[in-house]
Amino acid sequence: MIKKVFFKIFIISFFVLTSNSFAVVMPVFKQSASVTDITGDPIGGPADVTFSPDGTKIHFTNFSNNVSFGFLRQFTLTTPFDISTMDTSSEVRLNLNAGSDDVGSFIQGHEFNSDGTKVFVISQNGTFNIHTLTTPYDISNFSQDADDGVSDYKTAFSAGDGDVRPRDITFNNDGTKMYFVDGGNNNQGDGGVVEYDLSTPFVPSTATFVNELVVTNELSLFEQDVEFDDDGTRMYVIDSHTSANANAKIAVYKLSTPFHTSTATFVGSIKNFFNASGGLGTPIGLGFSSDGMKLYQTTYEIGGSGDLDRVYEYDLTCPYGIVICENEVATVVSAQVEIAKNVMYQNSSNIFKRFDWLRRNEERITLNNHNIKLNINNPILAKLKTNLENSLKNKLDQSFIDIQNSQASLKNKKPIPNKKNWSYWSHGDISIGRQGDTLSLKPKEIKARGLMFGADKLVDSGIFGYAFRYGNDVVNVKSSNEELDTHSFTFNIYGSIPLKNQTHLNALIGASLLSMNQMAFGSYTAKRNGRQIFTSITLEDENQYTKYDLIPFGKLELGITQFSDYTDFSISPISANIYDSLTFKTGSISSGLKFDSVLYLEDKTLSRNGFIEYIYDFTPDIDYFYKSNADNKTNKKTVSAYSPHNIKGNIGFEYARESGSTFAINYERYQSLDESGHTDSLLFKLGRINKQNTNFDVIYDPMNNNKTKISYLKNLGKFKLKVNSNYSLFSKIPDYGANIELSGTF
């Protein structure tokens, strides 16, 4: 209790001492480049700058009072997002005044729709046009859209001051909102960001005025350009002037509701940064790289002389890091929810694997079973079963050989031995994966591992047991250098009851404690604790359906998780987030068919096995609340299911001889039906076990650089000789190694 009070006092003191003296996060100048056309002449005022998502194309609109210079220009970058590799000979021009809907003079901002198939250009006179592109983000081939029926966008829609001088245009992610920068009227202090709702996405003529955020208290010149971060929680506005001006700024706002300017709070501004290379131009355009780690800004001075029309490139210390750095709130909380779900899934999956193993091994003398299982998915590395696993399993089983254990069985015929004895088992699992991004979430790399121990016994006609699992889940948000390192401890009680006609009901109930450590840029920033309780139930029908022994099954999984409140300290104290406690429910239901058919051929067998399963994740939307130290406002966000509908399929063949030699091939795919995410696994295996206590395995993994792993184990009396080697079969730079191990017991 004393430690907890002391920690809270420390946090309060920390904020008091630093809230008025935090370090403003500044862009770091990297380089600049002259923006020239194919003749080598300056294009005259690059008013806005955008990139294709892959960074190989850069686009500029040029600001000019001459309609003959009404162009949108495109250049190719040989290195993505590196302006020093801009190839001026690759220039492509789109004439904005050569069609039925000319944009006129004083061209300002441009913007693409979400898939890059349309580009929108506006001038400060209120004229506007749209072009449809054959290839996304490539203006080489286009067609101009028909006149949209709006003659003057300055006065077409009611606005806060009734007259908008549009200097830029942008949209939210799904195109249901449009924004103009109102540059003010002769610097009379009425400039701002004007927000509209679009009844039809990316169709400006369907706009309805929503709000105008006046920004002249923070920007004293002509408001020029506006950009949002990728989830709409931060907004950036740059101002400009008719000549070089050292007072030009970028103002930064936080939005408690994404893309809603009415919820904006000013958090700071920067100025003078654009003169880092000694340039004399005044800033006019603003843009970011697709990952938010680079800032680009254009300058112009049409009344001056010399090389003034330039584009500047800056490195940022964190995604969209101007004035403040923030963690990826939505992605981090989503990762916490996914970790909680994964802990439940791993426990239930391992225990139900125990039931499957019992059914496959009803004739074993002992039910002690110890396995190491490697599940690796997305990136696809395939399932690995090395000789190390076999060695560990054999060694652990041998340690129980002298213990009298009962043979618990889930089938009709029950063994005679003493029913009071327990059988022991263990299971290790490792998984590697990657979850793709959505409009509001960033890609996450996932690594999880666990070790589980269990004991069960035959009770009347069913099975009863206990199991404990320790798990370690690590989630890395690559775009922001944030990481979650979670340790979980779970206790399970499980059982199986035979029903009529070879039908079995398997069930478990589990309780977990979770400890999450959050890191940013290699330093710990937060700790959050959690607890959960969950249950999982499967129903399987083992009646023989066709010669393939089809086994229908269904599964239901439910859980409740509670996370503690916590404070996340990011790079600067102003951006620390204070999260409320969170309680949420999770659930999924699945059904499918297993099959396992064995064909006996004299001294050999051929097993054909696999399953197909449909999985529906019905976890409801999860609302969570947090406050930022920057504005002390409560923010609400929602975590939605990444993919409610999924399907998983597996097919495999195993050929075995009585002499001990085996050959197996197995393919598995996990496919999301809502997103493009999927996982593929492919495994070839050769093996041999003979009477001389020698074990030989060859595993060929064609989806992991054709990696081949060879393992040889030989018992030599009290000694064991073990040789391991791996080799990348078709790699230009071979990856191989060998390890020799000699161990003994006395």
Secondary structure, DSSP 8 states (H G I E B T S, - for coil): -HHHHHHHHHHHHHHHHHTTS---B--EEEEEEE-B-TTS-B-S-EEEEEE-TTSSEEEEEE--S-GGG-EEEEEEESSTT-GGGEEEEEEEEEETTSSSS---SSEEEEEE-TTSSEEEEEETTS-EEEEEEEETTEEEEEEE----S-S-TTTSS--SSS---EEEEEE-TTSSEEEEEE--SSS-S--EEEEEEESSTT-GGGEEEEEEEE-TTT--SEEEEEEE-TTSSEEEEEEE-SS--TT-EEEEEEESSTT-GGGEEEEEEEESGGGTT----EEEEEEE-TTS-EEEEEEE-TTS-SS--EEEEEE-SSTT-SB-----HHHHHHHHHHHHHHHHHHHHHHHHHHHHHHHHTTT-S---EEEEEE---SS----B--HHHHHHHHHHHHHTTTS------SSS----S-TT--EEEEEEEEEEEEE---SS---EEEEEEEEEEEEEEEETTEEEEEEEEEEEEEEEEGGGTEEEEEEEEEEEEEEEEE-STTEEEEEEEEEEEEEEEEEETTEEEEEEEEEEEEEEEEEEE-S--TTTT-EEEEEEEEEEEEE--EEE--SSGGG-EEE--EEEEEEEEEEEEEEEEEEEETTEEEEEEEEEEEEEE----EEEEEEETTT--EEEEEE--S-SEEEEEEEEEEEEETTS-EEEEEEEEEEESSSS-EEEEEEEEEEEE-TTSEEEEEEEETTSTTEEEEEEEEEETTEEEEEEEEEETT-SS--EEEEEEEEE--
